[in-house]
Amino acid sequence: MTTSAATIAHILDTFPNLNLTVKRMFGEAALYLDGVVVAFICDDTLFIKPTPSALALLPDAEHGPAYPGSKDYIIGSETLDDLDLCTRVFRAVQSDAPPPKAKKPAKPR
């Protein structure tokens, strides 16, 4: 099953003050905050990366795989009902992310 464009649009519209972007892949989507992956949207469900800070903010949240064979993520669909909390969780995941790797220079042709 794939994630609908309406679900993605709803999540993006819910947070107009955040620099959220989406990249579609394999019918699902990765949710980026300022270029850092903070969540996935799979089967019309929000799955938040389970970083230490996110787990501290959502200690009782339900967990489950985003897709068959994946590790467990925080199922964040109910978190969308509390925009302040969800914003804090997205920012926490972003702050827990490792710094981006330096890109290798392009080889001359």
N, C-alpha and C positions, 0 to 999 in steps of 0.2 A: 504494500500500500504506500502511496506517496502523500506528502504533505500538500495541502491545497494552497494556492496563492492567497486565498482569503485569510487563512490562518496566519500566514507570514505577514500580510498587510496589517492584520489586527494587532499583532505583537509590535510591529514597527510603529504603528499609529498610537499605541498605548504609551510609548515613551518618546514623545517629540523632543524632549530636552536632552536626550542621550544621543551620542553619535553611533547609532546602531546601523549595521549593514548586514546583508545576508549574501551568502554564496550558496547556490544550489549545487547539489551533488547527489547523484544516484537517486533522484526523485525526492530527496530530503534536503535539509538546509543546515548550514552552520551559521550561528549568530555571533557577530563580531561587535565588540565595543572598542572603538578607537583602534581597530586593526588587530585586536586580541580575541581569540575564540573564547566566548564565555558560556555558550550553550549550543545545543543542537535542537532542531525542531524535526521530529520524526513521527510519522503517523499522526500528524496534527497535535502532538504533545510536546511541551517544552521540557527538555532534559538539561539541567544545569550541571556544569562541571563540578565534581565534588572536591573542591580544594579545602584546605584546613579552615580558612576563614568562612567559606560558604557553609561548611558543616557546622561551624560554631554559631552562625546566624540562623540556621535551620536544623536544629538538633533532632527534631521529631519528624522531619520530612520523610516521605516515602521514597524508596530507591528502587531502581529497576534498570534493565538494559535498554539502551536507546534503539538498538537493532540486534538481530540474532547474532550472538557471539561477542557482543561488546561488554565492557565492564559496566558495573552499575553506576548510574548517574542519579542526581537528585531530580525527582519528578516535580517540576516546578509549576505545573499548570495552576494549582491552587494559590501559589505565590503571586500570580498575576492579579489576584483580588486585592492585594496590598501593594500599591505602586511604590510607596516609600521603601518598604522592605525589599521588594524585588530590585529596585534601583541599588540599594546598599549591597545586595548579594552580587549583582552584576559587577559592581565596582570592586567588591572584595575578590571575586574570581580574577578580575583584571589585575589587581595588585599582587595576587599570588603567582601570576604567570611569570615564567622565566623571561629574561630580556631576549629580544629577538636576536637570532644568529646573524652575524655579518654575512652579507651576500658576497659571493666570490665574483671577482671582476670577470667580465665577458672575455672570452678568448678572441684574439684578433683573427680575422679571416684572411 
